[in-house]
Amino acid sequence: MGDVESYIDDVKRWHHSPQRQQWMALALLEAEDGFRRLDGYRDLPRLKQALKEATTDDE
């Protein structure tokens, strides 16, 4: 995340939420090449499904 920090260090004015999201998205896209794949990344769809099932509101 150091690469992301280096991209957003120069941002002086963080206005409203959409602008913050734009800066963060741009920083992540710029730093993407330096990211490494996480161990267990193939299990992420199973994790997503388990979280979805655990958080559904059955009222």
Rosetta blueprint (number, residue, H / E / L):
1 M L
2 G H
3 D H
4 V H
5 E H
6 S H
7 Y H
8 I H
9 D L
10 D L
11 V L
12 K L
13 R L
14 W L
15 H L
16 H L
17 S H
18 P H
19 Q H
20 R H
21 Q H
22 Q H
23 W H
24 M H
25 A H
26 L H
27 A H
28 L H
29 L H
30 E H
31 A H
32 E H
33 D H
34 G H
35 F L
36 R L
37 R L
38 L L
39 D L
40 G L
41 Y H
42 R H
43 D H
44 L H
45 P H
46 R H
47 L H
48 K H
49 Q H
50 A H
51 L H
52 K H
53 E H
54 A H
55 T H
56 T L
57 D L
58 D L
59 E L
